[in-house]
Amino acid sequence: MPQDDDVLVRFEAVQKSYDGETLVVKNLNLDVARGEFLTMLGPSGSGKTTCLMMLAGFEPATHGEIFLDGQPINNVPPHKRGIGMVFQNYALFPHMTVAENLAFPLQVRKMPKSEVEARVNKALDMVQLGGFGGRRPAQLSGGQQQRVAVARALVFDPVLVLMDEPLGALDKQLREQMQYEIKHIHENLGVTVVYVTHDQSEALTMSNRVAVFNDGVIQQLAPPDDLYERPDNAFVAQFIGENNTLNGTVKAIDGDTCTIEVDGGHIVQANTINVAGVGERSTLSLRPERVEISPPEGKYPNVFEATVEELIYLGDHIRTRAVVCGDDDFVVKVPNASGHVHLQEGETVKFGWTIEDCRALDA
């Protein structure tokens, strides 16, 4: 967690209800550090966008307080919060040129004309649209319009920029390109960004930290590698990246290691993370790339026979679906490289993995 002096945004016991009964956001406590790129990630209805709208001032908090740079802002109107916004639909003025769109937030702040022109040119150069100031939004591609929207959000040097699913309308290749561009802009400017998305690869690519939301509650708040490698619970493990799950019953716990009897009857050794106790149900989490095919004898404590059901060629790897421990949807990613095993559908092989890579989580 950031130290108090480094905190730019603070949610303190914030709740939100639209109907007075159901809480969409439940007792949110969250600090965002200065210069941080924090992503709120979660499925539809998880509360992430509502948090962003409360921070922007478009929705009032039902309970609790939101602070910006140490000052309470619950009663401060949106236009006085000094926050830049980027939306999925760009929200550009169609009757204005690109330069006029960028100049608008500066003119509202009554900046001198010479400074407006200098800032507009600098912002256009920053998003690689230096020669596009005279065009109207309709004359630009979707990616170019989104670059203009990002430039407009940054042109007045806001203390904070909020981005609500800004790349959702772009095709896959352009979306990935824009992820890197926004990431580099953030790194170069050092501005604080709070970003909302339901796309987990986007969150992993761009963020310093990710808050995973579900049912109005942050399930885990951590850097991207921690979320992927060390999920706290079964929801995070399933939501972040592809994941194999085996359900079973805890038979023994010995410090950091536990023994699980999975529903197929097999005994699996796992890393004890979040289990209720012996006799209780647990979900084992195992990433597809952490499974080795035909491992050397004695290398792993967990080795099981697998029947290959399906092979899908995906360029850099072969997605292999097999029946393992009674689960017919067990996936392994086999790198498409020399020296790796070549499988056939229907053949029986052995799969192995470490205790550390197999996490015993809540059921």
Secondary structure, DSSP 8 states (H G I E B T S, - for coil): ---GGGEEEEEEEEEEESSSSSEEEEEEEEEEETT-EEEEE-STTSSHHHHHHHHHTSS--SEEEEEETTEE-TTS-GGGS-EEEEETT----TTS-HHHHHHHHHHHTT--HHHHHHHHHHHHHHTT-TT-TTS-GGGS-HHHHHHHHHHHHHTT--SEEEEESTTTTS-HHHHHHHHHHHHHHHHHH--EEEEEES-HHHHHHH-SEEEEEETTEEEEEE-HHHHHHS-SSHHHHHHSS--EEEEEEEEEEETTEEEEEETTS-EEEEEESS---TTSEEEEEE-GGG-EES--TTS-SEEEEEEEEEEEE-SSEEEEEEEETTEEEEEEEEE-STTS----TT-EEEEEE-STTSEEE--
